[in-house]
Amino acid sequence: MTKLSVNINKIATLRNSRGGDIPNVVQFAKDVQRFGAEGVTIHPRPDERHIRYQDARDLKPEVYTEYNIEGNPIKSFIDLVLEVKPTQVTLVPDAEDAITSNAGWDTIKHTDFLVDVIKEFKNNGIRTSIFVDPVLKQIEGAKKTGTDRIELYTESFAYQYGLGNKEAVKPYSDCALLANKLGLGVNAGHDLSLDNIEFFKQNISGLLEVSIGHALIAESLYLGVENVIQMYLRKLK
């Protein structure tokens, strides 16, 4: 079964736009779990333009499903994750000024760095995942870091699928098969939506988790949060 983790960054963006506490991100996390989501994902950035570091702390006692914290492993992020101890940390090589994540790790170039960071998290009982492009040599490189899982960066698939190119899933299928063979768990995220999630799931061997935020929140504006979560769950099953 593929778990649905809801990324709630956009809820924090909306809250921050008015300077108050509406909508409340902790309450939203509680609600999405009540509606059937099997995980909550946040991606705090150094400027705290959406999710704040304090949100990560406040969410900890309220996330009773899987708690996934994504981010670039700079010192402040590492310290936060070690303090909060989520279920999973997903390492993403995003620049501080990036609007959103836009590339996976070069697992060959950064092997030594990733080995050290991942070891620290695993020593503290935190499952690790690293964000990677659908390139076979990067999956092989990921294995050498000691990570538990990879998260396939799916923007390219989503864009090509929207153009009608279903062959765009093949690099992802190949990478998932290799990851399975190497004993790595497979997650996926970025631009997955109700339009493409079922096809993607059907073509990815051993897909353990999808993390979906922007599309799910946008779809919920029209269809309602509880309804949209149930729609995703049906497509993932």
C-alpha positions in Angstrom: 0.0 0.0 0.0 1.2 3.5 -0.8 0.8 6.0 2.0 -0.5 9.5 1.4 1.5 12.2 3.3 0.0 15.7 3.0 2.5 18.6 2.8 0.9 21.5 4.7 3.4 24.2 3.7 0.7 26.1 1.7 -1.5 26.3 4.8 1.4 28.1 6.5 1.8 30.4 3.5 -1.8 31.4 3.8 -1.5 32.0 7.5 1.7 34.1 7.2 0.1 36.3 4.5 -2.1 38.0 7.2 0.3 37.8 10.1 -2.1 36.0 12.4 -2.8 32.3 13.1 -5.6 31.6 10.6 -5.6 29.0 9.2 -3.9 27.1 12.1 -1.4 24.7 10.8 -1.6 22.3 13.8 -5.3 22.1 13.5 -5.0 21.5 9.8 -2.6 18.7 10.4 -5.0 17.1 12.9 -7.8 17.4 10.4 -6.0 15.8 7.4 -5.2 12.9 9.6 -8.8 12.6 10.7 -9.8 12.7 7.1 -7.6 9.7 6.3 -4.1 11.1 5.5 -1.4 8.6 6.6 1.3 11.2 7.1 2.0 14.9 7.5 4.9 16.6 5.7 6.5 20.0 6.3 9.4 21.7 4.6 10.8 24.5 6.7 13.2 26.9 5.0 15.7 29.2 6.7 13.7 32.3 6.1 10.5 30.6 7.5 8.4 32.1 4.7 5.9 29.3 5.2 6.4 26.6 7.8 8.3 28.0 10.8 10.7 26.0 13.0 8.3 26.4 15.9 5.6 24.8 13.8 7.8 21.7 13.5 7.9 21.6 17.3 4.2 22.3 17.8 3.2 19.6 15.3 5.2 16.8 17.0 2.7 15.8 19.7 -0.2 16.1 17.2 1.0 13.9 14.3 0.1 10.4 15.2 0.6 9.0 11.7 3.9 9.5 9.9 5.7 12.8 10.5 8.1 13.8 7.6 10.3 16.9 7.8 12.0 17.9 4.5 14.8 20.3 4.0 18.4 21.1 3.2 20.6 19.7 6.0 22.2 23.0 7.1 23.1 23.1 10.8 19.9 24.8 11.9 17.8 22.2 10.1 19.8 19.3 11.4 19.5 20.6 15.0 15.7 21.0 14.5 15.2 17.5 13.2 17.3 16.0 16.0 15.2 17.9 18.6 11.8 17.0 17.1 12.7 13.5 16.0 10.1 12.9 13.3 9.3 9.6 11.8 11.3 10.5 8.7 13.7 13.2 7.5 13.9 13.9 3.7 17.1 15.6 2.6 16.6 18.1 -0.2 19.4 20.2 -1.8 17.4 23.3 -2.2 19.0 26.7 -2.2 17.9 29.2 0.4 16.2 31.4 -2.2 14.5 28.6 -4.1 10.7 29.0 -4.5 10.3 25.3 -4.4 12.6 22.2 -4.7 13.9 22.0 -8.2 16.6 19.2 -8.3 17.7 16.1 -6.6 21.0 15.3 -4.9 24.1 14.5 -6.8 24.6 11.4 -4.7 28.1 10.8 -6.2 29.5 14.2 -5.7 28.1 14.6 -2.2 28.5 11.0 -0.9 30.7 11.8 2.0 28.6 14.7 3.2 25.4 12.6 3.0 27.0 9.6 4.7 27.8 11.8 7.7 24.4 13.5 7.9 22.4 10.3 7.4 24.5 8.5 10.0 23.6 11.2 12.6 19.9 10.9 11.9 19.8 7.1 11.9 21.8 7.0 15.2 18.9 9.0 16.6 16.2 6.6 15.3 15.0 8.8 12.5 14.3 7.1 9.1 16.1 8.9 6.3 15.2 9.6 2.7 17.0 11.6 0.0 15.5 13.6 -2.9 16.9 12.3 -6.2 16.3 12.7 -9.9 15.3 9.6 -11.9 18.8 8.7 -12.9 20.1 5.2 -12.3 23.6 6.2 -11.3 22.1 8.5 -8.7 20.1 5.6 -7.2 23.3 3.6 -7.0 25.0 6.5 -5.4 22.1 6.8 -2.9 22.7 3.3 -1.8 26.2 4.2 -0.8 25.1 7.0 1.5 23.3 4.6 3.9 19.9 6.1 3.4 16.8 4.1 4.1 14.8 5.5 1.2 14.9 7.7 -1.8 12.2 10.2 -2.9 11.9 10.4 -6.7 11.6 14.0 -7.9 8.5 13.9 -10.1 8.2 17.3 -11.6 9.4 16.2 -15.0 7.0 13.3 -15.1 4.1 15.5 -14.1 4.9 18.0 -16.8 5.3 15.4 -19.6 2.3 13.5 -18.5 0.2 16.6 -18.8 1.4 16.9 -22.4 0.2 13.3 -23.0 3.6 11.7 -22.9 3.0 8.6 -20.8 6.5 7.3 -21.6 7.8 9.9 -19.2 7.2 7.5 -16.4 9.8 5.0 -17.7 12.9 6.5 -16.0 11.0 6.5 -12.7 9.9 2.9 -13.2 13.5 1.9 -13.9 14.8 3.7 -10.9 12.2 2.2 -8.6 13.1 -1.3 -9.8 16.8 -0.6 -9.2 16.0 0.8 -5.7 13.9 -2.2 -4.9 16.8 -4.5 -5.9 19.3 -2.4 -3.8 17.0 -2.6 -0.8 16.0 1.1 -0.8 12.5 2.2 -0.1 10.8 4.4 -2.7 8.9 7.6 -2.0 7.8 10.2 -4.5 6.7 13.8 -4.6 6.4 17.1 -6.5 3.6 18.1 -8.8 1.8 14.8 -8.4 -2.0 15.4 -8.5 -5.4 13.7 -8.9 -4.8 13.8 -12.7 -1.6 11.8 -12.7 -1.2 9.9 -9.3 -3.1 6.8 -10.3 -1.0 6.2 -13.5 2.2 6.9 -11.6 1.3 4.5 -8.8 0.5 1.8 -11.3 3.9 2.1 -12.9 6.2 2.4 -9.9 7.2 -0.8 -8.2 7.1 -0.8 -4.4 6.0 2.8 -4.0 5.8 3.3 -0.2 4.8 7.0 0.1 3.8 10.0 -1.9 4.1 13.5 -0.4 1.6 15.9 -2.0 1.0 19.5 -1.1 0.5 22.2 -3.7 -1.9 20.2 -6.0 -3.8 18.7 -3.1 -4.4 22.1 -1.4 -5.4 23.7 -4.8 -7.8 20.9 -5.6 -9.3 21.2 -2.1 -10.3 24.8 -2.8 -12.9 23.5 -5.2 -13.6 20.0 -3.9 -13.0 20.2 -0.2 -10.1 18.8 1.9 -11.8 15.7 3.2 -13.2 14.8 -0.2 -9.8 15.3 -2.0 -7.9 13.2 0.6 -10.4 10.3 0.0 -10.0 10.7 -3.7 -6.2 10.3 -3.4 -6.6 7.3 -1.2 -8.9 5.6 -3.6 -6.4 6.2 -6.5 -3.5 5.0 -4.4 -5.2 1.8 -3.5 
